[in-house]
Amino acid sequence: MEKILSKEEIESLLAAIMEGRIEPEKELAAATGRVSAYDLFNTEHQALVPNLDVIYDSFIRYNRVTLSNRLRRIVEIKKLGSRPYKFDDFLQSLPSPVCMGIFKIDPLKGAALITMDSNLVFTLVDSILGGTGTPGLTGENRMFTSIELRLMEKIVKDVLQDMEKSWAHIQNTKMSILRMEMNPRLVTIVPPEYQVITMSLEIQVEEFTGTMMFAIPYMTIEPVRDKLKTGTQLDIMAIDPQWSSRLSSELLDARVELTVELGEAMITMDDLLSLSSGDTIILNRDCQSELNVKVEGIDKFSAVPGAQHGNKAIRISGMLD
């Protein structure tokens, strides 16, 4: 028997239509099986690019070292998130002013975009020029100078070199910068309705932070989508092949405190307060007995005291467990 709506159900249905919570055309199409419109440029399934996050994870490991070495400061990078945009919507979402680098990814088709907000630009420029890394006056909203853009072009080139390494296990690429821009209206890497896949990264230079974004057209990634899906050798990317050698070279230059404990003595507070120049304190060890050598406060070696070229010295006699 066909179900008939009650008066309350009809009133509720009409209210939902008036408020826009229900669209009669879509409901009718679903009920009758009619074909509905399909937007080729704004389909959500296109945004699902598998394993793309792994490439950015690898990039973060490389670029953290590169940027720290260039600035001589501690740099931390973390992902803020990835999402699809229509290219026109992405340009409208950018802050003002914004520094943009347009680059080519050979042999893939098309061009891609990297953007940096003003906080990040001013922090990097100040650090490169030997300043404290302070991004500038609060609320400063000015266009970048040609010198600042030139310095940022060097940073973008470093970024592209690290991105090449991150893509190496998926596709051998050659990334080259085409030009730098400040005005989003002058940037057209794809038609406005085409989709781009973005990734936002937070760059922290000591206590100052800024945002870097990558925007790569879906049509550029599509030819290597299957390689990303299979995850070819993605586990290898989890390890920086040069990290061990870099760490070893840095450790060899690290300064450590070395101390030698000659002995101990117990005296009263009254004796301590009565000490004066020339007084002698008798220690609990003989001058020929072995001494403990501490490295950063930890016992590491045994040694005997002596002299070398008129200086007090020790000769290592063994290692301590």
Backbone hydrogen bonds, N-H to C=O, Kabsch-Sander energy under -0.5 kcal/mol:
donor,donor_aa,acceptor,acceptor_aa,energy
10,I,6,S,-2.1
11,E,7,K,-2.2
12,S,8,E,-2.2
13,L,9,E,-2.3
14,L,10,I,-2.5
15,A,11,E,-2.1
16,A,12,S,-2.0
17,I,13,L,-1.8
18,M,14,L,-2.4
19,E,15,A,-2.1
20,G,17,I,-0.8
21,R,16,A,-1.8
22,I,16,A,-1.1
27,E,23,E,-2.0
28,L,24,P,-2.6
29,A,25,E,-2.2
30,A,26,K,-2.2
31,A,27,E,-1.8
32,T,28,L,-2.3
33,G,29,A,-1.5
34,R,29,A,-1.0
40,L,38,Y,-0.8
42,N,39,D,-0.6
46,Q,43,T,-1.0
47,A,43,T,-0.6
47,A,44,E,-1.0
48,L,45,H,-0.9
49,V,47,A,-1.9
52,L,49,V,-1.2
55,I,51,N,-0.9
56,Y,52,L,-1.4
57,D,53,D,-2.2
58,S,54,V,-2.1
59,F,55,I,-2.3
60,I,56,Y,-2.4
61,R,57,D,-1.6
62,Y,58,S,-2.0
63,N,59,F,-3.2
64,R,60,I,-2.0
65,V,61,R,-1.0
66,T,62,Y,-2.1
67,L,63,N,-3.0
68,S,64,R,-1.7
69,N,65,V,-2.3
70,R,66,T,-2.0
71,L,67,L,-2.4
72,R,68,S,-1.8
73,R,68,S,-1.0
76,E,204,Q,-2.6
78,K,202,E,-1.8
80,L,200,S,-3.3
81,G,200,S,-1.1
83,R,198,T,-1.3
85,Y,196,V,-2.2
87,F,194,Y,-2.9
88,D,192,P,-2.2
90,F,86,K,-2.5
91,L,87,F,-2.1
92,Q,88,D,-1.7
93,S,89,D,-1.2
93,S,90,F,-0.5
94,L,90,F,-0.6
94,L,91,L,-0.9
98,V,182,M,-0.6
99,C,116,M,-2.6
100,M,98,V,-0.5
100,M,181,E,-2.9
101,G,114,I,-3.1
102,I,179,R,-2.6
103,F,101,G,-0.5
103,F,112,A,-2.1
104,K,176,S,-3.0
105,I,110,G,-0.8
106,D,104,K,-0.6
106,D,174,K,-2.2
108,L,105,I,-1.0
112,A,103,F,-3.0
113,L,215,A,-2.3
114,I,101,G,-2.0
115,T,213,M,-2.8
116,M,99,C,-2.3
117,D,211,T,-1.9
118,S,97,P,-0.7
121,V,117,D,-2.2
122,F,118,S,-2.9
123,T,119,N,-1.9
124,L,120,L,-2.6
125,V,121,V,-2.7
126,D,122,F,-2.2
127,S,123,T,-2.0
128,I,124,L,-2.6
129,L,125,V,-2.0
130,G,127,S,-1.5
131,G,126,D,-3.2
140,E,137,L,-2.0
149,L,145,T,-2.3
150,R,146,S,-2.0
151,L,147,I,-2.2
152,M,148,E,-2.3
153,E,149,L,-1.8
154,K,150,R,-1.1
155,I,151,L,-1.5
156,V,152,M,-2.6
157,K,153,E,-2.0
158,D,154,K,-1.9
159,V,155,I,-2.3
160,L,156,V,-2.5
161,Q,157,K,-1.9
162,D,158,D,-2.0
163,M,159,V,-2.1
164,E,160,L,-2.2
165,K,161,Q,-1.6
166,S,162,D,-1.7
167,W,163,M,-1.8
168,A,164,E,-0.8
168,A,165,K,-0.5
170,I,167,W,-2.1
171,Q,167,W,-3.2
174,K,106,D,-2.4
176,S,104,K,-1.8
176,S,174,K,-0.5
178,L,102,I,-3.7
179,R,102,I,-1.2
181,E,100,M,-2.9
186,L,183,N,-1.9
187,V,184,P,-1.7
188,T,186,L,-0.5
194,Y,191,P,-1.7
196,V,85,Y,-2.7
197,I,216,I,-3.1
198,T,83,R,-2.5
198,T,196,V,-0.6
199,M,214,F,-1.9
200,S,81,G,-2.6
201,L,212,M,-3.3
202,E,78,K,-3.1
203,I,201,L,-0.6
203,I,210,G,-2.7
204,Q,76,E,-3.2
204,Q,202,E,-0.6
205,V,203,I,-0.6
205,V,208,F,-3.0
206,E,74,I,-1.7
206,E,204,Q,-0.8
208,F,205,V,-2.1
210,G,203,I,-2.0
212,M,201,L,-2.7
213,M,115,T,-2.5
214,F,199,M,-2.3
215,A,113,L,-2.9
216,I,197,I,-2.3
218,Y,195,Q,-2.5
220,T,217,P,-1.0
221,I,217,P,-1.4
222,E,218,Y,-2.2
224,V,221,I,-1.6
225,R,222,E,-1.5
228,L,224,V,-2.1
229,K,225,R,-2.2
230,T,226,D,-2.1
231,G,227,K,-1.2
232,T,227,K,-1.1
234,L,231,G,-1.9
236,I,233,Q,-0.9
237,M,233,Q,-0.6
237,M,234,L,-0.6
238,A,235,D,-1.1
239,I,236,I,-1.5
243,W,240,D,-1.7
244,S,240,D,-0.5
246,R,242,Q,-2.2
247,L,243,W,-2.9
248,S,244,S,-2.4
249,S,245,S,-2.3
250,E,246,R,-2.1
251,L,247,L,-2.4
252,L,248,S,-1.9
253,D,249,S,-0.8
253,D,250,E,-0.6
254,A,251,L,-1.2
258,L,256,V,-0.5
259,T,294,K,-2.5
261,E,292,N,-2.0
262,L,260,V,-0.8
267,I,265,A,-0.5
272,L,268,T,-2.2
273,L,269,M,-2.3
274,S,270,D,-1.0
275,L,271,D,-0.6
275,L,272,L,-1.0
279,D,276,S,-2.0
283,L,281,I,-0.6
284,N,264,E,-1.6
289,S,286,D,-1.3
291,L,303,A,-4.0
292,N,261,E,-0.7
293,V,301,F,-3.0
294,K,259,T,-3.3
294,K,292,N,-0.5
295,V,298,I,-2.8
296,E,257,E,-3.0
296,E,294,K,-0.5
298,I,295,V,-1.4
300,K,293,V,-2.7
301,F,293,V,-1.6
302,S,318,G,-2.4
303,A,291,L,-2.1
304,V,315,R,-1.9
306,G,313,A,-2.4
308,Q,311,N,-2.9
311,N,308,Q,-1.9
313,A,306,G,-2.5
315,R,304,V,-2.2
316,I,314,I,-0.5
317,S,302,S,-3.1
318,G,302,S,-1.4
320,L,300,K,-2.5
